């Protein structure tokens, strides 16, 4: 139940974030967001199933660790400390 609440909370927070980008285009933004969310979920399921079939749970954990490392690298690359223009503007607006 906690995982479901966490996932729903993340979904609502992300939708609020994208709606703030262009309020007049909420429908198009939501379509793009949900398409990417479902494509990402289906690709993750596909990779997880393939990893389990070939390497067992160790393979699934390795895929998860790799994807988490990629997400962390993307987050760190867009932090205000790197001087990325969008991150700097976002940091100034908060």
N, C-alpha and C positions, 0 to 999 in steps of 0.2 A: 504494500500500500504506500509506503514511503517513496519507493521508486516512481510510482504512478503520480503521486503528488508533486514530486520533484520535476518529472518530465512535463507535466501540465503547467507548472509554474514557469519553467524555462520557456515553454512555447508561448505563454501569454507575455512574458517579459520581452521575448524576441519580436513578437508581433507589435507590441507597443513601440519598440525601438524602430522598426521599419516604417510604421505608420507616421512617425515623426519626421521621416525624411521628406515625404511629399504628401501632405494630407489630402490633396485633391486626387491622388492616384492610389487610394487605399486598396481598391479592388484589384488593380494590376499588381501592386506590390504583394498583396496576400497570395495571389495566384502564383507568382514567381517564388515566394517563400515556401509555400506548401509543396510546390513541385520539387524544389530543391530538397526539402525535408524528406519527402517520400522517396525520391531518388537516392538520397544519402542512406536512408534506412534500408532500402532494398539492396543497395551495393554492399552495405555492411553485413547484411544477412548472407548475401552470396559469398563474400570473402570469408566470413566466419564458418559457413558450411563447408567450403572448400578446404579451409585450414583444418577443420576438425576431421574431415574425411582423410586427409593426407598425414596429419601430424598429431591428431588427438587434441586434448585440452591444452597441451603446451603450445600448439600452433595457434589456437584461438587466443591464448594469452599473449603470444608474440604479435599477432595482428593488432590486438587491442593496444599493446604497448607502443607499437609503431604509429598507429593513428593518434594516440594521445601525445606522443612526442611531436608529431607534425602539427597538431593543434596548438600545443604549447609554443612551438617555434613561431607559428603564425601570430599568436597573441603577443609574444615578446617582441616580434619584429614591428608590431604596430603600436607599441607602448610609447608614451610621450618621451621617454628617455632616449629613444632612437632619433627623435627629431622628425618623424614622419609627419607630413603636413596635416593629414586628416586627424591623426591622433593628437597633435598639438592643439588644433582648433577645438576638438572635443574636450580636451583637458581644460582648456581655457573657459569653455562654456559651462563647466560644472562647478 
